[in-house]
Amino acid sequence: MSFGALIFFAVFVAILFAAYLAIRQRRAAPGLVAFGAVLGCVVSMTAFSLAQGNIFAHALLVGLLMGGGFSAATLAMAFYFQGNELRAEARKRQE
C-alpha cells in the first residue's frame, strides 16, 4: 500500500468516526451529517482506490460500494444507539 493510499484510508476512517460522534452527540442536523459522511466516504474510497493504481471506473465502483456501505452501516449504528438513548430519557421523564 502506498503512502498516498494510506492517507486516503486514514481520511476515510476519520470521516466515519466524526460522523458517528456527530450523530451520537447531536452536534449537527442528522441529514446534513449523513450527506457529508456518505459523500466524504465515497470520495475518499475512490481516491484510495485510484492511489492503488486502479482505473477510474473500478475506483468509482469501489468508492460507491465500500464508501457508501461503510458509511451507511456507521450511520445506522449511530442512529440506533441515539434512538435507544432518547427512549431511555423519555422513560425517565415519565417516571
N, C-alpha and C positions, 0 to 999 in steps of 0.2 A: 504494500500500500504506500503510495507516495505521500509526501508531506502535505501537498495541497488537498488530497482526498481526506486525509486525517483532519485537516482544518474544517472542511465542509461537514464531515461527520460530527465533529465537536459542536458546530453551529446547529446542526440538526438536533442533537441531544439537548443543547441549551434552550432551543425553541420549545421542545416538548416539556422540559422542566418548568420553564417560565409560564407556559400556558396552563399547566396543571396547577401551579401555585396561584396564578391569577384567577382561575375559576374557583378554587377552593377558598381563597381568602376574599373573594368578591371585590377585586381591585378595579375591574372594568366591566363593561357590558359583556355578557356571555357570548352574544352573537359576534361582537367585534373581536373578542379573543379567539373564538373558534375560527373565524375567517382568517385572521392573521396567522394562526397556528397552521392551518391547512396550507395556506399559500406559502408560508415560510418553509414548511417541511417539504413540500413538493419541489420548491426551487432549490433548497439545499441538497436534497437527494438527487435531483437532476444534475446539479453541479458536481456532486460526489461521483456520480457515475461517469460524467464526462472526464473528470480528473483521472479516472481509472483507464481511460482510453477507449471507451465505448462510443459508438456512433450516436448521433443526436436522437434518432428515433428510439433506439434502445434505452438511452439515458432518460428520455422523457417518459417512457413506459415504466421504468424503474422508479422515477420520481413520483409518478401518479399512483402506482400501486403501493410502493413501500412508504413513501411520504404520506400519502393520503390514508393508508391503512393504519400506520402507527399513530398518526395524529388523531384519527377517529377513535382508536382504542384508548388513547390517553384522555381525550375529552370525555368519552363515555365513563371512564373510571372517575374522573373528577366530578362530573355531574351526578353520578350515582352516590358518591360519598357526601357531596354537598347536600343532596336531597335527603339523605339519612340524617345529617346534622340539623337541617331545617325542620324535619318531622320531630326529632327529639326535642328541639327547642320549643316547638308548638305544644308538645305534650306536657312539658314542664310548666308552660304558662297556663295551661288548662287546670293543672293540679293545684 
